[in-house]
Amino acid sequence: MSSTARIPFNDLSRGMTRDRDALLEATAAVIDSGYAIHGAQHAAFEEELAAYLGAGDVVGVASGTDALELAIKAVMPVGRDTVVTAGNAGAYTSTAAVRAGFTPRYADVDPDTLCLTAETVRDRLDERVGVVVVTHLYGYIGDVASLRALCDERGIALVEDCAQAIGAQRDGRSAGTFGHAATISFYPTKNLGAIGDGGAVVAESAETAELLRRLRQYGWETKYRATLAGGTNSRLDELQAAFLRIRLRFIDDLNARRREIVARYREAASGLDPKLLTLLPAEGQEHVAHLAVARSSRREDVRTALSAAGIPTDIHFPNPDWTQPAFARFSPDVELPATLAACSEVLSLPLFPELTDGEVDQICAAIEALR
Ligand SMILES: *Cc1c(COP(=O)(O)O)cnc(C)c1O
């Protein structure tokens, strides 16, 4: 490969090729079973994911966004209507909160980790707030136990958005087991990716799990008997469940490879002016390196230089939620400096476990050459 060959930002075909035989076998098993939805594969996947996480219950749904919507509905205390969340996490929670019929409210993020903490959330809480959604952004789980304690004091439910953080652990506990509920996405580029859409909600209590099972199926208590308003059709299909069971077996290896690649980028950037490029750390069990994110005060220059060296970059995420027309009416005058700074400085380098060592070398060389 020449040193200027263009590297893909992501390439799903590599993982599909690697897993091809197992995926085809799983496809045949689903076809032979005659089940398209909610069959043996789905039941086994829910159980295996719960066991992997050390969680009470897992409820499969159709996407990470559905997972958020249904989780918020399931845990929102009666009489409350506001969901506190971060404004730098792609607006998935805002979308879900509005669909659930509630009002998003934004709290600032910690300037180092770019995630909500008990400190950043505390003065955004009042008697209207019923749910706090903490996004484990880029794969990092912070001190969620303190956030949970704060929520418990105020009668507020905590939802963890683990779309980017499956497999992360803090103090020996998996992301997804600290909240009253937690949500996961199996969008194909996520750390545990399906070949299509998929999602799941982790439920702390059997009651929440039961509510979620009704919400995901038209609000039915039993077939054709709808007892719960706000239900919908949101199912994880049999094929996706079968594919996910295969990849769940080696998710820890995939996550380790992601961390290894970010460590290489960090090393490559260590000689640069930190203002030009600083890679956020993605180290240890607390981080599963969903994205390789850097900060730069000269983001456009850096992106241009990297692009010229064959390295595509992206921005996760450029627009704070409250600045977007769809959500502006909920929080027009909010001032969240750490969020604004992050949105104007972050950029993401290519990161997926199937990047070759040669490609990682090329990216590192391009980082070292930045001026
Ligand atoms: C991808 C993602 C979602 C949404 O998941 P979908 O399956 O695409 O609906 C939600 N939250 C975060 C943080 C994400 O990265």
Ligand as a Chemical Component Dictionary entry (heavy atoms), coordinates in Angstrom:
data_LIG
# 
_chem_comp.id                   LIG 
_chem_comp.type                 NON-POLYMER 
_chem_comp.pdbx_formal_charge   0 
_chem_comp.three_letter_code    LIG 
# 
loop_
_chem_comp_atom.comp_id 
_chem_comp_atom.atom_id 
_chem_comp_atom.alt_atom_id 
_chem_comp_atom.type_symbol 
_chem_comp_atom.charge 
_chem_comp_atom.model_Cartn_x 
_chem_comp_atom.model_Cartn_y 
_chem_comp_atom.model_Cartn_z 
_chem_comp_atom.pdbx_ordinal 
LIG C1 C1 C 0 -25.993 5.591 18.002 1  
LIG C2 C2 C 0 -26.451 6.255 19.231 2  
LIG C3 C3 C 0 -27.794 6.269 19.606 3  
LIG C4 C4 C 0 -28.904 5.829 18.688 4  
LIG O1 O1 O 0 -28.879 4.515 18.306 5  
LIG P1 P1 P 0 -29.698 4.052 16.996 6  
LIG O2 O2 O 0 -29.638 2.562 17.097 7  
LIG O3 O3 O 0 -28.980 4.592 15.807 8  
LIG O4 O4 O 0 -31.072 4.578 17.114 9  
LIG C5 C5 C 0 -28.134 6.818 20.827 10 
LIG N1 N1 N 0 -27.213 7.352 21.631 11 
LIG C6 C6 C 0 -25.904 7.404 21.291 12 
LIG C7 C7 C 0 -24.940 8.009 22.251 13 
LIG C8 C8 C 0 -25.481 6.865 20.080 14 
LIG O5 O5 O 0 -24.190 6.920 19.773 15 
# 
loop_
_chem_comp_bond.comp_id 
_chem_comp_bond.atom_id_1 
_chem_comp_bond.atom_id_2 
_chem_comp_bond.value_order 
_chem_comp_bond.pdbx_ordinal 
LIG C1 C2 SING 1  
LIG C2 C3 SING 2  
LIG C2 C8 DOUB 3  
LIG C3 C4 SING 4  
LIG C3 C5 DOUB 5  
LIG C4 O1 SING 6  
LIG O1 P1 SING 7  
LIG P1 O2 DOUB 8  
LIG P1 O3 SING 9  
LIG P1 O4 SING 10 
LIG C5 N1 SING 11 
LIG N1 C6 DOUB 12 
LIG C6 C7 SING 13 
LIG C6 C8 SING 14 
LIG C8 O5 SING 15 
# 
